Amino acid sequence: MQNYAILIDGGFAKRKLGSAVKPATAQDFAVLVQKLQALPPLDTMRLHRVYYYDSVPLESAHDKPLGGGRVEFGNNPVANKSRQLFEQLAKQPFTALRLGELSFEGWEVSAKKLNKAPGTTLEITAEDLKPQISQKGVDMRIGMDIAALTLKKQVQTIVLVSGDSDFVPAMKFARREGASLFLAPLGQHVKPAMLEHSDLLLEISSDTA
């Protein structure tokens, strides 16, 4: 019996499975995995492991310009929900978390404010400034695991839950090394290159209800 692994791009999947009002939960991801397992030809294969990739919440604190005050990112409700999600996902069977980090890059003017600027000058208030936060290490971990799972022959099929074309090089590598690459974009329209370098498109709704 062939083995397969499910690799979930957490940032992408959370946007597809949840919303700002109703964030995705560990149960939503459990249902997603169950739906994938039931799809042919996965239903005749053995699940090796589910890998979930995301960034740990930003824990640093920074002074806010134009009005002062200090922002404690670690106390943000979004950060608390992320920590709870990771704790719950870690308890699910055959699941491994691969967590990168977030980096604070300073403050930037919101795009909404810039788009409404009628002339060549712009008046900025404290409310117009948004934290610039970048994600580090997540894409790299996905690429490395695709390579490791393929080269070590731990699985014969990789199921990639993502719509990010940055993974095309890793997808190409897996196929060149003899693995099958199934793509599950959860209804997201993806670039032709992702379809070209996948063996099977898994049609599955992002609605976990």
C-alpha positions as a printed Julia matrix, in Angstrom:
209×3 Matrix{Float64}:
   0.0    0.0     0.0
   1.34   3.43   -0.92
   1.86   6.17    1.67
   0.91   9.83    1.32
   1.4   13.0     3.34
  -0.82  16.06    3.55
   1.03  19.38    3.68
  -1.2   22.3     4.72
  -0.2   25.9     4.07
  -1.79  27.22    7.28
  -2.05  30.89    6.35
  -3.78  29.99    3.09
  -6.06  27.35    4.6
  -7.18  29.6     7.46
  -8.36  32.19    4.95
 -10.31  29.56    3.03
 -11.82  27.78    6.02
 -12.58  30.76    8.23
 -12.99  34.52    8.34
 -12.2   37.46   10.59
 -15.59  37.0    12.26
 -15.36  33.22   12.51
 -11.71  32.07   12.46
 -10.87  28.53   11.37
 -10.71  26.01   14.21
  -8.85  22.75   14.78
 -12.12  20.96   14.09
 -12.32  22.66   10.68
  -8.89  21.25    9.85
  -9.86  17.8    11.13
 -12.87  17.81    8.8
 -10.68  18.98    5.93
  -8.27  16.08    6.48
 -11.19  13.62    6.65
 -12.55  14.94    3.35
  -9.16  14.55    1.7
  -8.76  11.02    3.02
 -12.11  10.03    1.53
 -11.19  11.17   -1.99
  -9.99   8.64   -4.55
  -7.26   7.54   -4.93
  -6.3    8.62   -1.39
  -8.98   6.34    0.02
  -6.87   3.33   -0.99
  -3.6    4.71    0.43
  -2.14   4.99    3.93
  -1.81   8.4     5.58
   1.77   8.9     6.74
   1.31  12.26    8.46
  -0.35  15.67    8.26
   2.07  18.59    8.29
   0.71  22.0     9.24
   2.76  25.12    8.45
   2.22  28.53   10.0
   3.97  31.27   11.97
   4.07  31.6    15.73
   2.37  34.79   16.95
   4.45  37.95   17.24
   5.3   38.42   20.92
   7.26  41.68   20.8
   6.07  45.15   21.87
   6.69  48.37   19.96
   6.05  52.08   20.46
   3.37  53.48   18.21
   4.24  56.75   16.44
   1.98  59.8    16.12
   0.24  59.71   19.44
   2.47  57.45   21.45
   1.46  54.37   23.29
   2.88  50.89   23.08
   1.48  47.94   21.16
   1.79  44.54   22.85
   1.38  42.16   19.91
   1.45  39.12   22.16
  -1.74  40.26   23.91
  -3.65  40.66   20.64
  -6.78  38.43   20.42
  -5.5   37.11   17.07
  -2.29  35.94   18.76
  -4.26  34.21   21.51
  -6.44  32.4    18.96
  -3.36  31.28   17.04
  -1.79  29.82   20.17
  -5.01  27.98   20.99
  -5.24  26.64   17.44
  -1.67  25.34   17.53
  -2.24  23.62   20.88
  -5.34  21.88   19.56
  -3.75  20.89   16.24
  -0.74  19.4    18.04
  -3.1   16.99   19.83
  -4.64  15.65   16.63
  -3.4   12.21   15.51
  -0.66  11.95   12.89
  -0.19  15.73   12.87
   3.08  17.64   13.0
   3.4   21.42   13.31
   6.1   23.23   11.36
   6.17  26.79   12.67
   8.07  29.74   11.27
   8.12  33.2    12.79
   6.78  36.71   12.28
   9.02  39.76   12.15
   8.04  43.36   12.87
   9.37  45.61   10.09
   8.07  48.97   11.28
   4.99  51.03   10.49
   3.42  51.78    7.11
   0.57  53.96    5.85
  -2.52  51.91    5.13
  -3.3   51.3     1.46
  -6.82  52.62    2.03
  -5.41  55.99    3.11
  -3.01  56.18    0.16
  -5.67  55.28   -2.38
  -7.91  58.1    -1.16
  -5.18  60.76   -1.38
  -6.44  63.3    -3.97
  -3.23  65.28   -4.5
   0.51  65.22   -3.97
   0.41  65.73   -0.2
  -1.07  63.55    2.49
  -2.04  64.2     6.1
  -1.28  61.21    8.31
  -2.85  60.39   11.67
  -2.0   57.61   14.11
  -4.99  55.6    12.87
  -3.56  55.58    9.33
  -0.44  53.67   10.4
  -0.45  49.89   10.31
   2.25  47.49   11.53
   4.31  45.94    8.77
   4.78  42.29    9.68
   6.53  39.71    7.52
   6.47  35.92    7.72
   9.75  34.01    7.74
  10.62  30.36    7.38
   7.23  28.89    6.48
   7.66  28.48    2.72
  11.17  27.17    3.28
   9.9   24.47    5.65
   7.28  23.33    3.14
   9.87  23.08    0.4
  12.32  21.22    2.62
   9.7   18.71    3.76
   8.59  18.06    0.17
  12.22  17.32   -0.69
  12.86  15.18    2.41
   9.68  13.12    2.11
  10.44  12.49   -1.56
  14.15  11.7    -1.32
  13.74   9.45    1.73
  10.88   7.6    -0.02
   8.73   8.02    3.09
   5.72   8.72    0.88
   4.84   8.11   -2.73
   2.27  10.91   -2.91
   2.25  14.44   -1.53
  -1.0   16.33   -1.1
  -0.33  20.07   -1.06
  -3.11  22.25    0.36
  -2.21  25.67   -1.01
  -2.78  28.1    -3.83
   0.66  29.7    -3.72
   2.62  29.38   -6.96
   5.88  29.93   -5.03
   5.78  26.18   -4.38
   6.05  25.29   -8.08
   9.83  24.57   -7.87
   9.26  22.16   -4.97
   6.37  20.55   -6.83
   8.56  20.05   -9.9
  11.3   18.52   -7.74
   8.93  15.99   -6.16
   7.68  14.82   -9.54
  11.18  14.57  -10.99
  12.1   12.31   -8.07
   9.19   9.99   -8.83
   6.55  11.14   -6.32
   3.0   12.07   -7.26
   1.89  15.59   -6.4
  -1.79  16.19   -5.71
  -2.96  19.8    -5.38
  -5.88  20.85   -3.14
  -6.45  24.61   -3.62
  -9.83  24.57   -1.79
 -11.64  26.26   -4.65
  -8.97  28.93   -5.13
  -8.15  29.88   -8.73
  -4.48  29.01   -9.16
  -1.9   29.92  -11.77
  -1.52  27.53  -14.73
   1.98  26.57  -13.57
   0.56  24.93  -10.44
  -1.81  22.82  -12.52
   0.95  21.98  -14.97
   3.24  20.66  -12.26
   0.65  18.68  -10.29
  -0.57  15.19  -11.13
  -4.1   15.55   -9.84
  -6.34  18.43   -8.8
  -8.38  17.46   -5.76
 -11.76  19.15   -5.94
 -12.83  19.82   -2.39
 -14.94  22.6    -0.96
 -13.48  24.94    1.65
 -16.82  24.71    3.48
 -16.23  22.29    6.36
 -19.8   22.41    7.66
